[in-house]
Amino acid sequence: MSDPIVLIPARLASTRLPDKPLADIAGEPMIVHVMRRAEEAGIGPVVVATDTPAIAEAVTKAGGRAVMTREDHQSGSDRIHEALERLDPEGRHDIVVNVQGDLPTIDPRVIAASLRPLADPAVDIATLAAVITREEERTEPSVVKAVGSEIAPGHLRALYFTRATAPYGDGPLLHHIGLYAYRRAALARFVALPPSPLERRERLEQLRALEAGMRIDIVVVDDVPLGVDTPHDLERARAMLAQRR
């Protein structure tokens, strides 16, 4: 039986939206909304991993749990790995779900869906994607495309991730969603690897795992959750969450 834990990396480094995790949405900081969505997924304990005391204070004030990590991490994966070792040195949690801290409107069912591929012991990492429906996103480099081979309806084995328009030809394209469920051993291996050539070229961390021969499977979900990166995104998130109240 697996014993998952959900870790949410959060820091105050955003330049387009300063102090982003603490931005107010419906009376609570954005990081608290992300924590609530992760808790609603019901898959395991939820902890925010941060290097900022103000974020940890906001989480604990809301009844959540936070762990302090170093300031010098280059990625969220590095941060959650440190957090995991601090929280669970005995190794009880064998699956780690990494939920980005800027997804306050994410559907909890989407978080839970990320665990499905890990039922196969051959899968190291699971992630998500959604079919692109807006024509302009097919060629937009900021929209990362997932390319995979179908194993079952809505379930693919990842072959590549790219900012280019791929695969070529007629048919749907998949918008990759940066939420990952790692086997604990896979996360430890991943963060110990140096950045790979394709990772540096595409500026996509997940290519490090593929180049190292690790298996990533993809679950196709209905839509892409709103990532809050700009003031406009923040206003959209506020409107969406106001409608749920």
Backbone hydrogen bonds in HBPLUS format (Angstrom, degrees):
<---DONOR---> <-ACCEPTOR-->    atom                        ^
c    i                          cat <-CA-CA->   ^        H-A-AA   ^      H-
h    n   atom  resd res      DA  || num        DHA   H-A  angle D-A-AA Bond
n    s   type  num  typ     dist DA aas  dist angle  dist       angle   num
A0005-ILE N   A0095-ILE O   2.96 MM  90  6.40 139.0  2.13 148.3 159.6     1
A0097-VAL N   A0005-ILE O   2.88 MM  92  6.22 167.7  1.90 158.3 162.5     2
A0006-VAL N   A0045-PRO O   2.86 MM  39  6.11 178.5  1.86 171.4 171.5     3
A0047-VAL N   A0006-VAL O   2.95 MM  41  6.38 156.8  2.01 160.5 167.6     4
A0007-LEU N   A0097-VAL O   2.85 MM  90  6.09 163.7  1.87 163.0 167.9     5
A0099-VAL N   A0007-LEU O   3.15 MM  92  6.39 157.7  2.20 149.4 156.2     6
A0008-ILE N   A0047-VAL O   2.97 MM  39  6.33 153.6  2.04 149.8 155.8     7
A0049-ALA N   A0008-ILE O   2.88 MM  41  5.77 154.6  1.94 126.0 134.5     8
A0010-ALA N   A0049-ALA O   2.90 MM  39  6.16 147.7  2.01 161.8 161.4     9
A0022-LEU N   A0019-ASP O   2.99 MM   3  5.66 142.6  2.13 120.5 130.9    10
A0023-ALA N   A0020-LYS O   3.04 MM   3  5.21 167.0  2.05 113.9 118.0    11
A0031-ILE N   A0021-PRO O   2.93 MM  10  4.95 162.0  1.97 149.3 143.3    12
A0030-MET N   A0023-ALA O   2.85 MM   7  5.54 129.7  2.11 141.8 156.5    13
A0025-ILE N   A0028-GLU O   2.84 MM   3  5.41 159.9  1.88 145.6 151.5    14
A0028-GLU N   A0025-ILE O   3.12 MM   3  5.41 164.5  2.14 113.6 118.4    15
A0032-VAL N   A0029-PRO O   2.97 MM   3  5.41 132.9  2.20 109.0 121.5    16
A0033-HIS N   A0029-PRO O   3.34 MM   4  6.86 149.3  2.44 147.8 156.2    17
A0033-HIS N   A0030-MET O   3.01 MM   3  5.17 118.8  2.40 100.2 115.3    18
A0034-VAL N   A0030-MET O   3.08 MM   4  6.48 158.4  2.12 155.9 161.7    19
A0035-MET N   A0031-ILE O   2.99 MM   4  6.19 158.7  2.04 142.1 148.2    20
A0036-ARG N   A0032-VAL O   2.89 MM   4  6.16 154.4  1.96 147.4 154.2    21
A0037-ARG N   A0033-HIS O   2.99 MM   4  6.30 159.5  2.03 152.4 157.0    22
A0038-ALA N   A0034-VAL O   2.99 MM   4  6.27 158.3  2.04 151.8 158.0    23
A0039-GLU N   A0035-MET O   2.89 MM   4  6.16 153.8  1.96 149.5 157.1    24
A0040-GLU N   A0036-ARG O   2.91 MM   4  6.14 153.0  1.98 148.7 156.1    25
A0041-ALA N   A0038-ALA O   3.15 MM   3  5.20 140.2  2.32  95.9 107.2    26
A0042-GLY N   A0039-GLU O   3.06 MM   3  5.61 149.2  2.16 111.8 119.8    27
A0048-VAL N   A0065-ARG O   2.99 MM  17  6.42 163.6  2.01 150.1 152.5    28
A0067-VAL N   A0048-VAL O   2.87 MM  19  6.30 152.6  1.95 162.8 166.9    29
A0050-THR N   A0067-VAL O   3.10 MM  17  6.43 164.8  2.12 163.0 167.8    30
A0069-THR N   A0050-THR O   2.75 MM  19  5.66 145.2  1.86 143.5 149.4    31
A0055-ILE N   A0052-THR O   3.07 MM   3  5.47 128.6  2.34 110.0 122.3    32
A0056-ALA N   A0052-THR O   3.20 MM   4  6.56 165.7  2.22 157.5 161.2    33
A0057-GLU N   A0053-PRO O   2.85 MM   4  6.03 156.2  1.91 151.3 158.1    34
A0058-ALA N   A0054-ALA O   3.05 MM   4  6.20 154.7  2.11 139.1 145.3    35
A0059-VAL N   A0055-ILE O   3.02 MM   4  6.28 158.2  2.07 154.3 159.8    36
A0060-THR N   A0056-ALA O   3.00 MM   4  6.20 170.6  2.01 153.5 155.9    37
A0061-LYS N   A0057-GLU O   2.89 MM   4  5.93 154.8  1.95 146.5 154.1    38
A0062-ALA N   A0058-ALA O   3.21 MM   4  6.34 139.1  2.39 134.4 143.7    39
A0062-ALA N   A0059-VAL O   3.11 MM   3  5.21 128.1  2.39  96.8 110.1    40
A0064-GLY N   A0059-VAL O   2.85 MM   5  5.08 153.6  1.92 151.5 143.2    41
A0063-GLY N   A0060-THR O   2.97 MM   3  4.99 159.4  2.01 106.9 111.0    42
A0079-ARG N   A0075-SER O   3.20 MM   4  6.50 154.4  2.27 141.1 148.3    43
A0080-ILE N   A0076-GLY O   2.90 MM   4  6.15 162.0  1.93 154.1 157.6    44
A0081-HIS N   A0077-SER O   3.05 MM   4  6.18 147.3  2.16 142.4 151.4    45
A0082-GLU N   A0078-ASP O   3.16 MM   4  6.46 162.2  2.19 148.7 152.1    46
A0083-ALA N   A0079-ARG O   2.98 MM   4  6.23 164.2  2.00 149.3 154.3    47
A0084-LEU N   A0080-ILE O   2.82 MM   4  5.93 156.7  1.88 144.6 150.4    48
A0085-GLU N   A0081-HIS O   3.11 MM   4  6.36 161.6  2.15 150.1 153.9    49
A0086-ARG N   A0082-GLU O   3.02 MM   4  6.29 148.5  2.12 148.8 157.9    50
A0087-LEU N   A0083-ALA O   2.84 MM   4  6.03 160.7  1.88 154.0 159.4    51
A0088-ASP N   A0084-LEU O   2.79 MM   4  5.67 158.4  1.83 151.8 157.4    52
A0091-GLY N   A0088-ASP O   3.06 MM   3  5.61 161.7  2.10 116.9 122.4    53
A0184-ARG N   A0094-ASP O   2.85 MM  90  5.01 158.2  1.90 136.3 133.2    54
A0096-VAL N   A0182-TYR O   2.83 MM  86  5.14 161.0  1.86 150.1 156.6    55
A0182-TYR N   A0096-VAL O   2.76 MM  86  5.14 168.4  1.77 152.7 151.4    56
A0098-ASN N   A0180-TYR O   2.71 MM  82  5.24 162.8  1.74 163.8 169.3    57
A0180-TYR N   A0098-ASN O   3.31 MM  82  5.24 154.3  2.38 139.2 143.2    58
A0228-VAL N   A0102-ASP O   2.94 MM 126  5.29 164.1  1.97 149.6 154.7    59
A0106-ILE N   A0103-LEU O   3.30 MM   3  5.53 171.1  2.31 115.0 116.2    60
A0110-VAL N   A0107-ASP O   2.87 MM   3  5.39 140.8  2.03 115.7 126.4    61
A0112-ALA N   A0108-PRO O   3.10 MM   4  6.45 163.2  2.13 152.1 155.8    62
A0113-ALA N   A0109-ARG O   2.94 MM   4  6.07 143.6  2.07 137.0 147.0    63
A0114-SER N   A0111-ILE O   3.21 MM   3  5.62 145.8  2.33 106.8 115.6    64
A0115-LEU N   A0112-ALA O   3.19 MM   3  5.96 165.6  2.21 120.3 124.2    65
A0116-ARG N   A0113-ALA O   3.18 MM   3  5.73 155.2  2.24 116.3 122.4    66
A0118-LEU N   A0115-LEU O   3.03 MM   3  5.63 139.2  2.21 118.2 129.3    67
A0119-ALA N   A0116-ARG O   3.10 MM   3  5.88 165.6  2.12 125.6 127.6    68
A0120-ASP N   A0117-PRO O   3.07 MM   3  5.96 168.5  2.09 123.4 126.7    69
A0123-VAL N   A0120-ASP O   3.04 MM   3  5.78 169.3  2.05 127.0 130.3    70
A0124-ASP N   A0215-ARG O   3.06 MM  91  5.27 144.5  2.19 130.2 141.1    71
A0183-ARG N   A0124-ASP O   3.08 MM  59  5.76 153.8  2.15 174.4 169.2    72
A0125-ILE N   A0215-ARG O   3.07 MM  90  6.40 155.8  2.13 158.7 162.9    73
A0217-ASP N   A0125-ILE O   2.97 MM  92  6.50 153.9  2.04 156.1 160.8    74
A0126-ALA N   A0181-ALA O   2.83 MM  55  5.04 156.7  1.88 143.9 151.8    75
A0181-ALA N   A0126-ALA O   2.84 MM  55  5.04 157.8  1.89 145.0 149.4    76
A0127-THR N   A0217-ASP O   2.92 MM  90  6.35 146.1  2.03 155.1 166.0    77
A0219-VAL N   A0127-THR O   2.93 MM  92  6.35 157.4  1.99 148.1 152.9    78
A0177-ILE N   A0128-LEU O   2.93 MM  49  5.19 172.7  1.93 136.3 133.8    79
A0129-ALA N   A0219-VAL O   3.04 MM  90  6.31 140.6  2.20 152.7 150.9    80
A0221-VAL N   A0129-ALA O   2.83 MM  92  6.15 158.5  1.87 163.8 170.2    81
A0130-ALA N   A0175-HIS O   2.99 MM  45  5.23 149.6  2.08 135.2 143.9    82
A0175-HIS N   A0130-ALA O   2.71 MM  45  5.23 168.6  1.72 165.3 161.1    83
A0132-ILE N   A0173-LEU O   2.86 MM  41  5.65 169.4  1.87 154.3 155.8    84
A0137-GLU N   A0134-ARG O   2.99 MM   3  5.60 144.1  2.12 116.4 126.3    85
A0138-ARG N   A0135-GLU O   3.13 MM   3  5.63 153.9  2.20 112.5 119.9    86
A0143-VAL N   A0140-GLU O   3.01 MM   3  5.54 155.6  2.07 115.9 123.4    87
A0176-HIS N   A0144-VAL O   2.71 MM  32  5.47 169.9  1.72 156.2 159.1    88
A0145-LYS N   A0162-THR O   2.73 MM  17  5.30 169.6  1.74 166.7 162.9    89
A0162-THR N   A0145-LYS O   2.97 MM  17  5.30 156.0  2.03 145.3 153.2    90
A0146-ALA N   A0174-LEU O   2.98 MM  28  5.36 151.8  2.06 132.3 141.3    91
A0147-VAL N   A0160-TYR O   2.86 MM  13  5.16 163.9  1.89 165.6 160.0    92
A0159-LEU N   A0147-VAL O   2.76 MM  12  5.63 173.8  1.76 150.8 151.1    93
A0160-TYR N   A0147-VAL O   3.14 MM  13  5.16 157.6  2.19 142.9 142.4    94
A0149-SER N   A0157-ARG O   2.90 MM   8  5.21 154.6  1.97 146.2 148.0    95
A0157-ARG N   A0149-SER O   2.84 MM   8  5.21 163.1  1.87 145.1 147.5    96
A0151-ILE N   A0155-HIS O   2.83 MM   4  5.67 170.1  1.84 150.6 154.0    97
A0152-ALA N   A0155-HIS O   3.24 MM   3  5.12 165.9  2.26 140.0 141.9    98
A0155-HIS N   A0152-ALA O   2.89 MM   3  5.12 153.1  1.96 145.8 139.4    99
A0220-VAL N   A0154-GLY O   2.95 MM  66  4.84 167.4  1.97 132.4 135.1   100
A0156-LEU N   A0218-ILE O   2.91 MM  62  5.03 163.1  1.94 146.0 151.7   101
A0218-ILE N   A0156-LEU O   2.73 MM  62  5.03 163.5  1.76 148.1 152.9   102
A0158-ALA N   A0216-ILE O   2.75 MM  58  5.43 158.9  1.79 156.8 163.2   103
A0179-LEU N   A0177-ILE O   2.80 MM   2  5.75 142.4  1.94 104.1  94.5   104
A0186-ALA N   A0183-ARG O   2.94 MM   3  5.09 119.3  2.32 100.0 116.1   105
A0187-LEU N   A0183-ARG O   2.96 MM   4  6.33 155.4  2.02 160.2 167.2   106
A0188-ALA N   A0184-ARG O   3.07 MM   4  6.38 163.9  2.09 153.5 157.3   107
A0189-ARG N   A0185-ALA O   3.00 MM   4  6.21 155.1  2.07 142.5 149.4   108
A0190-PHE N   A0186-ALA O   2.83 MM   4  5.96 160.1  1.87 148.4 154.6   109
A0191-VAL N   A0187-LEU O   3.04 MM   4  6.24 172.1  2.04 159.6 159.1   110
A0192-ALA N   A0189-ARG O   3.22 MM   3  5.26 133.3  2.45  96.7 109.4   111
A0193-LEU N   A0190-PHE O   3.11 MM   3  5.41 152.1  2.19 107.1 115.4   112
A0200-ARG N   A0196-SER O   2.98 MM   4  6.26 160.5  2.02 156.6 160.8   113
A0201-ARG N   A0197-PRO O   2.97 MM   4  6.21 154.4  2.04 145.6 153.4   114
A0202-GLU N   A0198-LEU O   2.87 MM   4  5.92 173.5  1.87 154.9 156.2   115
A0203-ARG N   A0199-GLU O   2.71 MM   4  5.23 127.5  1.98 135.0 149.1   116
A0204-LEU N   A0199-GLU O   3.20 MM   5  4.94 139.6  2.37 124.4 134.6   117
A0207-LEU N   A0204-LEU O   3.20 MM   3  5.95 157.6  2.25 118.7 124.5   118
A0208-ARG N   A0205-GLU O   3.03 MM   3  5.77 155.3  2.10 119.9 126.2   119
A0209-ALA N   A0206-GLN O   3.16 MM   3  5.50 126.9  2.45 103.1 114.4   120
A0210-LEU N   A0206-GLN O   3.39 MM   4  6.84 159.9  2.44 146.3 150.8   121
A0211-GLU N   A0207-LEU O   2.88 MM   4  6.01 165.0  1.90 152.1 156.1   122
A0212-ALA N   A0208-ARG O   3.13 MM   4  6.25 134.3  2.35 135.8 147.2   123
A0212-ALA N   A0209-ALA O   3.15 MM   3  5.14 130.4  2.41  94.5 107.9   124
A0214-MET N   A0209-ALA O   2.94 MM   5  5.22 156.5  1.99 158.0 150.2   125
A0213-GLY N   A0210-LEU O   2.98 MM   3  5.14 160.8  2.02 108.9 113.5   126
A0234-LEU N   A0230-THR O   3.03 MM   4  6.37 154.6  2.10 151.2 158.7   127
A0235-GLU N   A0231-PRO O   3.06 MM   4  6.38 152.9  2.13 147.0 153.1   128
A0236-ARG N   A0232-HIS O   3.05 MM   4  6.37 153.0  2.12 147.8 155.3   129
A0237-ALA N   A0233-ASP O   2.89 MM   4  6.21 157.9  1.94 152.4 158.3   130
A0238-ARG N   A0234-LEU O   2.93 MM   4  6.18 156.2  1.98 148.1 154.8   131
A0239-ALA N   A0235-GLU O   3.01 MM   4  6.23 157.2  2.06 145.1 150.8   132
A0240-MET N   A0236-ARG O   2.91 MM   4  6.15 160.3  1.95 152.1 157.5   133
A0241-LEU N   A0237-ALA O   2.97 MM   4  6.12 164.5  2.00 153.6 156.8   134
A0242-ALA N   A0238-ARG O   2.93 MM   4  6.00 142.6  2.07 140.8 151.3   135
A0243-GLN N   A0239-ALA O   3.19 MM   4  6.40 143.8  2.33 142.1 149.9   136
A0244-ARG N   A0241-LEU O   3.21 MM   3  5.15 137.2  2.40  93.3 104.9   137
A0245-ARG N   A0242-ALA O   3.32 MM   3  5.47 152.2  2.40 101.1 108.9   138
